[in-house]
Amino acid sequence: MKFTPLAQPLPWRITLVTFITIAGSCSLTLSTTNAKTLELTKPTPIIAVLADDGDMTPVQKNGRWGYVDKSNGRMTKFIYDEADYFSQGLGKVKSGSKYGFINRAGKVIIPIQYDEAETFYGADNGLSLVKRQGKYGYIDLTGKEVIPLKFSSASGFYDSDVTWVSIDNKYGYIDRTGKQVIDMQFDEAQSFFEGLARVKISDKWGYIDKSGKQVIKPQFEEVEDFRSGLAIVKLNGKTVYIDKTAKVIWNGEAPVK
């Protein structure tokens, strides 16, 4: 599944946890900042606690995954091959080779039917990128396919109002309704950062704005996203820094005047 790596901090709060097994009982400290301990009174194999989002923490017992609700100590059934973090009231789970979503009570809300699925990140405003039968699309918190599964590859929206998608090796951009806002015309494309996105035409990279205009024409062998107004690019085999006008600011040797 081809996703653009997140550049911003992840939307959930990662909390480190500890666990101890003591002669037939297991004591779990679920948070280092708001400690609460669950006591399992009968012999129980160690439960591996990774991290949490709010009160729902994914845990593993006897090789199977479920959740512990830190607010009341209740546990869901440990029946899944994977369990991801809760976001917007849903946790992503995997059964066999398929993914779906459950609520805090452990009820399956979105059927476990997708080959791949992204967590409902808070910044996505209730959209998850999913894959089924080789095609990507987007579902909402009820499981409705808001944007049909028709793309060869795609990225999540994250905190943007547009994202890249591809069909038959050509890339373009859609908005949150699925409307094509930039035509499928690129050989590769990436997400927008600081108002510009990396795109590739033939074997050269450049940058476009959200209207699809080429702000910096494709001319580079490699490019990175803009950060604080600068981007690292490779031009004629040499790594340099450019600004948003394509002016070389630093060539790695001495200040460029």
C-alpha positions as CSV (number, residue, x, y, z in Angstrom):
1,M,0.0,0.0,0.0
2,K,1.6,3.2,-1.0
3,F,1.1,5.9,1.6
4,T,2.9,9.1,2.1
5,P,4.8,9.2,5.4
6,L,3.3,11.5,8.0
7,A,5.4,14.6,8.5
8,Q,3.4,16.0,11.4
9,P,3.2,14.5,14.8
10,L,0.8,11.5,15.0
11,P,-2.7,12.5,16.3
12,W,-2.6,10.1,19.3
13,R,-0.7,10.5,22.5
14,I,1.8,7.7,22.9
15,T,2.0,6.6,26.6
16,L,4.7,4.1,27.7
17,V,3.4,1.3,29.9
18,T,5.0,-1.4,32.1
19,F,3.9,-4.9,32.9
20,I,4.8,-7.5,35.5
21,T,3.9,-11.1,36.0
22,I,4.0,-12.5,39.5
23,A,3.4,-16.2,40.3
24,G,0.1,-16.8,38.6
25,S,-1.2,-13.2,38.6
26,C,-0.5,-10.3,36.3
27,S,-0.3,-6.7,37.3
28,L,-0.6,-4.1,34.5
29,T,0.3,-0.5,35.0
30,L,-1.5,1.2,32.1
31,S,0.0,4.6,32.2
32,T,3.1,6.3,33.5
33,T,1.3,9.6,33.7
34,N,-2.1,8.5,35.1
35,A,-1.3,5.2,36.6
36,K,-4.0,2.6,37.0
37,T,-3.4,-1.1,37.7
38,L,-5.4,-4.0,36.6
39,E,-5.2,-7.2,38.6
40,L,-5.8,-10.5,36.8
41,T,-6.4,-12.9,39.7
42,K,-6.0,-16.2,37.8
43,P,-2.9,-17.5,36.1
44,T,-2.6,-15.5,32.9
45,P,0.2,-15.4,30.3
46,I,1.9,-12.1,30.0
47,I,-0.1,-9.4,28.2
48,A,2.0,-7.1,26.1
49,V,0.8,-3.5,26.3
50,L,2.2,-1.3,23.6
51,A,0.7,2.2,23.7
52,D,-2.7,3.9,23.9
53,D,-5.1,6.5,22.5
54,G,-7.2,7.9,25.3
55,D,-8.7,5.1,27.4
56,M,-8.6,2.2,24.9
57,T,-5.3,0.4,24.9
58,P,-4.4,-2.5,22.5
59,V,-3.1,-5.5,24.4
60,Q,-2.0,-9.0,23.5
61,K,-2.9,-12.2,25.4
62,N,-1.9,-15.7,24.4
63,G,-0.9,-14.4,21.0
64,R,-4.3,-12.7,20.3
65,W,-5.1,-9.0,20.4
66,G,-7.9,-7.0,22.1
67,Y,-8.3,-3.9,24.1
68,V,-8.4,-2.8,27.7
69,D,-10.5,0.2,28.6
70,K,-8.4,2.1,31.2
71,S,-11.4,4.1,32.4
72,N,-13.2,1.0,33.9
73,G,-10.8,-2.0,33.4
74,R,-13.1,-3.8,31.0
75,M,-11.5,-5.9,28.3
76,T,-12.8,-6.7,24.8
77,K,-12.4,-10.3,23.5
78,F,-8.8,-11.3,22.6
79,I,-9.7,-12.6,19.1
80,Y,-7.7,-10.5,16.6
81,D,-4.4,-11.0,14.8
82,E,-3.7,-7.3,15.1
83,A,-5.2,-4.3,17.0
84,D,-4.4,-0.7,16.2
85,Y,-4.9,2.5,18.1
86,F,-8.4,4.0,18.7
87,S,-9.2,7.2,16.9
88,Q,-12.6,8.9,16.5
89,G,-14.2,6.1,18.5
90,L,-13.0,3.2,16.4
91,G,-10.1,0.8,16.6
92,K,-8.7,-0.9,13.5
93,V,-8.4,-4.7,13.9
94,K,-7.2,-7.5,11.7
95,S,-8.6,-11.0,11.5
96,G,-6.8,-13.4,9.2
97,S,-5.7,-11.2,6.2
98,K,-8.6,-8.7,6.5
99,Y,-9.1,-5.4,8.4
100,G,-12.1,-3.7,9.9
101,F,-13.1,-1.5,12.8
102,I,-14.7,-2.1,16.2
103,N,-16.1,0.3,18.8
104,R,-15.3,0.6,22.5
105,A,-17.7,-2.2,23.4
106,G,-15.9,-4.5,21.0
107,K,-18.7,-4.5,18.4
108,V,-17.7,-4.7,14.7
109,I,-18.9,-1.4,13.2
110,I,-17.1,-1.6,9.8
111,P,-16.9,-5.2,8.5
112,I,-13.6,-7.0,8.5
113,Q,-13.3,-7.1,4.7
114,Y,-10.5,-4.9,3.6
115,D,-7.0,-6.0,2.5
116,E,-5.5,-2.8,3.9
117,A,-6.9,0.1,5.9
118,E,-5.7,3.2,7.6
119,T,-6.7,4.3,11.1
120,F,-9.2,7.2,11.2
121,Y,-6.8,9.9,11.9
122,G,-8.3,12.9,13.6
123,A,-7.1,15.2,10.9
124,D,-8.8,13.2,8.2
125,N,-12.3,14.3,9.5
126,G,-13.7,10.8,9.4
127,L,-12.1,9.3,6.2
128,S,-10.1,6.1,6.1
129,L,-8.1,5.0,3.1
130,V,-8.9,1.3,2.4
131,K,-8.0,-1.3,-0.2
132,R,-10.1,-4.2,-1.5
133,Q,-9.6,-6.4,-4.5
134,G,-6.6,-4.4,-5.6
135,K,-8.3,-1.0,-5.6
136,Y,-8.1,1.9,-3.2
137,G,-10.9,4.2,-2.0
138,Y,-12.2,6.0,1.1
139,I,-14.8,5.1,3.7
140,D,-16.4,7.1,6.5
141,L,-17.0,6.2,10.2
142,T,-20.1,4.2,9.3
143,G,-18.2,2.1,6.7
144,K,-19.9,3.9,3.7
145,E,-17.7,4.1,0.7
146,V,-17.6,7.9,0.3
147,I,-15.1,7.8,-2.5
148,P,-15.3,4.6,-4.6
149,L,-12.6,2.0,-4.5
150,K,-11.2,2.6,-8.0
151,F,-7.6,3.8,-7.6
152,S,-4.4,1.9,-8.3
153,S,-2.7,3.7,-5.4
154,A,-3.6,6.5,-3.1
155,S,-2.7,8.5,0.0
156,G,-4.6,9.6,3.1
157,F,-5.8,13.2,3.3
158,Y,-4.3,13.8,6.8
159,D,-4.6,17.5,7.3
160,S,-5.0,18.5,3.7
161,D,-8.1,19.1,1.6
162,V,-6.6,17.3,-1.4
163,T,-4.6,14.1,-1.8
164,W,-2.9,12.2,-4.6
165,V,-4.3,9.1,-6.3
166,S,-3.3,7.1,-9.4
167,I,-5.0,5.1,-12.1
168,D,-3.0,3.1,-14.6
169,N,0.3,4.6,-13.6
170,K,-0.9,8.2,-14.0
171,Y,-1.2,10.4,-10.9
172,G,-3.5,13.3,-10.1
173,Y,-5.3,14.8,-7.1
174,I,-8.8,14.6,-5.6
175,D,-10.6,16.5,-2.9
176,R,-12.5,15.0,0.1
177,T,-15.6,14.5,-2.0
178,G,-13.7,12.5,-4.6
179,K,-13.8,15.3,-7.2
180,Q,-10.8,15.3,-9.5
181,V,-9.1,18.7,-8.9
182,I,-5.9,18.1,-10.8
183,D,-5.9,15.8,-13.8
184,M,-4.1,12.4,-14.0
185,Q,-1.0,13.7,-15.8
186,F,2.0,12.9,-13.7
187,D,4.2,9.8,-13.6
188,E,4.5,10.2,-9.8
189,A,3.0,12.6,-7.2
190,Q,3.3,13.3,-3.5
191,S,1.3,15.2,-0.8
192,F,1.3,18.9,-0.4
193,F,3.6,20.6,2.1
194,E,3.7,24.4,2.5
195,G,1.4,24.7,-0.4
196,L,3.5,22.8,-2.9
197,A,3.6,19.1,-4.0
198,R,6.4,17.1,-5.6
199,V,5.4,15.7,-9.0
200,K,7.4,13.7,-11.6
201,I,7.1,14.0,-15.4
202,S,9.1,11.5,-17.3
203,D,12.4,11.2,-15.3
204,K,12.4,14.7,-13.7
205,W,10.8,16.1,-10.6
206,G,9.3,19.5,-10.0
207,Y,6.6,21.2,-7.8
208,I,3.0,22.3,-8.4
209,D,0.6,24.3,-6.4
210,K,-3.0,23.3,-5.5
211,S,-4.3,24.6,-8.8
212,G,-2.0,22.3,-10.6
213,K,0.2,25.0,-11.9
214,Q,3.9,24.2,-12.3
215,V,5.5,26.5,-9.8
216,I,8.9,24.9,-10.3
217,K,9.2,23.0,-13.6
218,P,10.4,19.4,-13.5
219,Q,14.2,19.5,-13.8
220,F,15.6,17.6,-10.8
221,E,16.7,14.0,-10.4
222,E,15.4,13.8,-6.8
223,V,13.5,16.2,-4.6
224,E,12.2,16.4,-1.0
225,D,9.3,18.4,0.5
226,F,9.6,22.0,1.4
227,R,10.4,22.7,5.0
228,S,10.5,26.3,6.3
229,G,10.6,27.5,2.8
230,L,13.5,25.3,1.6
231,A,13.7,22.0,-0.1
232,I,16.6,19.6,-0.7
233,V,16.9,18.6,-4.4
234,K,19.5,16.8,-6.6
235,L,20.4,18.7,-9.7
236,N,22.9,17.3,-12.2
237,G,24.0,14.8,-9.6
238,K,24.6,17.4,-6.9
239,T,22.5,17.9,-3.8
240,V,21.5,21.6,-3.2
241,Y,18.9,23.6,-1.3
242,I,16.4,25.7,-3.2
243,D,13.7,28.2,-2.3
244,K,10.2,28.3,-3.7
245,T,11.4,30.2,-6.7
246,A,13.9,27.4,-7.5
247,K,16.8,29.7,-6.6
248,V,19.7,27.7,-5.2
249,I,20.3,28.9,-1.6
250,W,23.1,26.5,-0.6
251,N,25.1,24.1,-2.6
252,G,26.8,22.2,0.3
253,E,30.1,24.1,-0.1
254,A,29.8,27.8,0.5
255,P,26.9,30.3,0.8
256,V,25.4,31.0,-2.6
257,K,25.3,34.7,-3.4
